[in-house]
C-alpha cells in the first residue's frame, strides 16, 4: 500500500485514443498543467507495454502527483484498456484522480462512473471529472456527423477551467471534499437499463464482420500501424485477431480500400436514432 507524500509532485496524464479525440483532451490537460508549472508525465495506452506502464504509474504517483485518466466511450462504457490499467494500479492512500471521457454525441454512458468507482476502490480521492463532446468516431464519412467540430475552443476552455480548479483544490488539501462515484452516475434509470449488458464485446458480436480484399492490398502496413490493439497481422499473410474494439481505424486509413465494412451503410441512421432515444444534452461538462 502506497502512502502519499505531503508535497505534491508531477501529475500523470493517461489516455487511450483510437480516433484521436481522447488524445486532444489529454493534450489540453497537459498544456494547462504545463502552463501552471506542473510538468506532467504522459502515458498513451495505445503503446502496449503493461509492465512499463505500471512502473511509470507507480513511480510517478508514489511521489504525490494527481492521476488524470481518460477513455473514449464505446458501447456506453469506458474501454477495458483503461479500466484494466486502473485496476492494475497499486492501492494508493489519499491519492488524487480526475477521470475524463470523450463521447461522440450519442451518450457518455457509464464511463465516468465506472472509472470513478475503480479509482475510489484504489484509494484515490476524486477531485474532479469531465465528459467532453467529440465528433463521433464512426461518422468520418458523414456530411453532418454527431458532435461535429468537437472538441472545440469552448470545450477546451471547460477542460482548462477544470485543471485550474483541481490545482486550487490540491493547494488547499485540508478543505478537499472528494466526489463520490455515485455523483458520476448521472444517467437515468431508463437509460441505464438500456446500457447493460452492452459492452464492447457484446457489440462486436452484433456489428458486421470486417472484409479484406487481398487483391487491393498494397502491403503498406498502415492498417497494422494504426490499429490501437495490435489486432492486425501481416505475416505470413493478412489476418485479423480477436482484440478488435471496432474503432475502424483500419477502414479509415486503408488507402486502397482493401479493408471495408458494410456497417457504414446503416450505422449513421442507427446512431442518430439511438442518440434521440437517450436524449443526453450534447455538451461538455465538468463535475466537482
Buried (B, 14 or more C-beta within 10 A) or exposed (E): EBEBEEEBBBBBBBBBBBBBBBBBBBBBBBBBBEEEEBEBBBBBBBEEEEEEBBEBBBEBBBBBBBBBBBBBBBBBBBBBBBBEBBEEBBEBEBBBBBBBBBBBBBBBBBBBBBBBBBBBEBBBBBBBBBBBBBBBBBBEEBEEBBBBEBBBEEBBEBBBBBBEBBBEBBEEEEEBEBBEBEBBBBBEEEBBEBBEEBBBEEBBEEBEEBEBEEEEBEEBEBBBEBBBBEBBEEEEEBEBEEBBBBBBBBBBBBEEEBBBBEBBEEBBEEBBEBBEEBEBEBEBBBBB
